[in-house]
Each structure stands twice: as C-alpha cells, then as structure tokens.
Amino acid sequence: MSTMLNQAIPDFELPSTSGKIFKLSDYIGKKLIIYFYPKDNTPGCTNQGKDLRDLYEAFKASNTDIVGISRDSLKSHENFKAKFSFPFELLSDSEEKACTLFDVIKMKKLYGKEVRGIERSTFVVDEQGVLIREWRKVKVDGHAQQVLEFIQSL
C-alpha cells in the first residue's frame, strides 16, 4: 500500500489499555500522534515511550493526544504502561490491522536472521482525521522533541 499522506485515514478500532476500545473517529477535533514500535519493555521502545511521556503535557497543550501501537498483548501493554507511568494508551494490534493499514511491517535483520517485524514509525493525524506527517525508520534519540516541534509549528 502506498502512503496515505494528505489523505483521510480509514477509521479503525483496536483494543486499548485502560479497558477501552480505541476508535480513530473518536479523535476528530484534536490532533493525534500514532506511533508504532516493535516491542514492549525493550530499550529503544522504553526510551521512546519515556520521551513522549515527558513531553505529554506540551503535546496536550497543543490539542494533541498520543497512542502507541505494537503487536504485544493488552496484558503486556498494561504492565509496560504501568511500569513507566505512560499517560497515553497503548493499543494491541495482534492481527496487524493497523500495522497493515500504515504499512509498517517490514523484513528486518535480527541477529543475522530475517524476521518480520514493526518498523518504528510515527504518524500525525490532524483534527479532520487526515494524515499530515509521517516518519519511518525512526531513531529514538531526539525524535519525540522533533514531533513536538512539528506539532507546535502547525
């Protein structure tokens, strides 16, 4: 699937932490950062979550919410979220619905083997549900700040 940049994203639902069901259309009227990450409790994913957590108030001040998505179970997500006090919800995409929609499943090298996994990627959706920015192959260092600066520049 090609990029959806500057197009409305089809509505989708995923199970979310805090016993919620995430529905994209519920976020119309505010900006939404959707970030895909490979796995709960791994160093890069932990640092990325902490960076977004530490800037969360600044994102909220810009009418922006955040959700993180990986293929981990809700139980894994609840533990990860609690352990690091993430103020945003994590969505479980075990069936790769959103991963497929955003085309983030890639073949990656892990310890010399080819494995299918999530390529760390961040997307910004505007108040009308249109995808306005995407970062793929994200490097964690400084990324949350870069996303915040983009949001604040709008």
C-alpha positions in Angstrom: 0.0 0.0 0.0 1.3 3.4 -0.9 1.5 6.3 1.6 -1.7 7.9 2.8 -0.1 11.3 3.3 -2.6 14.2 3.0 -5.5 11.7 2.9 -8.1 10.8 5.4 -7.2 7.6 7.2 -9.9 4.9 7.2 -11.5 4.5 10.6 -10.2 1.6 12.6 -10.7 0.1 16.1 -8.2 -1.7 18.3 -8.3 -2.9 21.9 -6.6 -0.4 24.2 -5.2 -0.2 27.7 -7.4 1.0 30.5 -10.2 -1.3 29.2 -11.0 1.0 26.3 -11.6 0.4 22.6 -9.6 2.8 20.5 -11.6 4.2 17.6 -9.8 6.7 15.3 -13.0 8.7 14.6 -13.3 9.4 18.4 -10.3 11.7 17.9 -11.8 14.0 15.3 -11.3 17.6 16.6 -7.9 17.0 18.0 -4.5 16.0 16.6 -3.3 12.5 17.2 0.2 11.0 17.2 0.1 7.3 16.3 3.4 5.7 16.9 4.3 2.1 16.1 7.0 0.4 18.0 8.4 -3.2 17.8 8.0 -4.5 21.4 7.1 -3.6 25.0 9.9 -3.4 27.5 12.8 -3.3 25.0 15.4 -0.5 25.4 14.5 1.6 22.4 10.8 1.3 22.9 11.1 2.1 26.5 13.1 5.2 25.8 10.7 6.3 23.1 7.7 5.9 25.5 9.5 7.8 28.2 10.5 10.7 25.9 6.8 11.0 24.8 5.7 10.8 28.4 8.0 13.6 29.4 6.6 15.9 26.7 3.0 14.8 27.1 1.8 18.0 28.8 3.3 20.0 25.9 1.5 17.8 23.4 -1.8 18.2 25.3 -1.3 22.0 25.4 -1.3 21.8 21.5 -4.6 19.8 21.5 -2.7 16.6 20.6 -3.1 13.1 22.0 -0.8 10.1 21.6 -1.3 6.4 21.2 1.3 3.7 20.9 0.8 0.5 18.8 2.6 -2.8 18.8 1.6 -6.5 18.4 2.0 -7.2 22.1 -0.9 -8.4 24.1 -3.0 -6.0 26.3 -1.6 -7.6 29.4 1.9 -6.9 28.2 0.8 -3.3 27.4 -0.8 -2.7 30.8 2.4 -3.8 32.5 4.6 -1.7 30.3 2.3 1.3 30.7 2.2 1.0 34.5 5.9 0.4 34.9 6.8 3.6 33.2 3.7 5.7 34.0 2.8 6.4 30.4 -0.1 8.9 30.4 -1.3 7.7 27.0 -2.9 4.5 25.9 -1.2 1.6 24.2 -3.1 -0.4 21.5 -2.8 -4.1 20.9 -2.6 -5.0 17.2 -2.1 -8.7 17.3 -3.9 -9.2 14.0 -1.7 -6.4 12.4 -4.8 -4.4 11.2 -3.3 -1.0 11.8 0.2 -2.2 11.0 -1.1 -3.2 7.6 -3.1 0.0 7.1 0.1 2.1 7.8 2.4 -0.4 6.1 4.9 -0.7 9.0 5.5 -4.4 8.9 8.9 -5.0 7.3 11.5 -7.7 7.0 14.3 -6.8 9.4 17.6 -8.3 10.3 17.8 -9.6 13.9 20.9 -11.4 15.0 21.7 -12.2 11.4 18.2 -13.6 10.7 15.5 -12.1 8.6 12.4 -11.5 10.7 9.0 -9.8 10.1 8.6 -7.0 12.5 7.3 -3.5 13.1 9.5 -0.7 11.7 9.5 2.1 14.3 7.3 4.7 12.7 5.3 7.8 13.8 2.3 9.4 12.2 0.5 12.7 12.8 -3.2 12.9 12.1 -4.9 16.3 12.1 -8.3 17.4 13.6 -10.1 16.2 10.5 -8.6 12.7 10.5 -6.1 13.4 7.7 -2.5 12.1 7.8 -0.3 15.2 7.7 3.2 13.8 8.6 5.0 10.5 8.8 8.4 9.5 10.0 9.6 6.0 9.1 12.7 4.1 10.3 12.6 6.3 13.4 15.7 6.7 15.5 14.6 7.2 19.1 17.1 9.9 20.2 15.5 13.4 19.9 12.5 12.0 18.0 9.8 13.0 20.5 11.1 16.5 20.6 11.1 16.6 16.7 7.5 15.5 16.7 6.6 18.1 19.3 8.3 20.9 17.2 6.3 19.8 14.2 3.0 19.9 16.1 3.9 23.3 17.6 4.7 24.7 14.1 1.2 24.0 12.8 
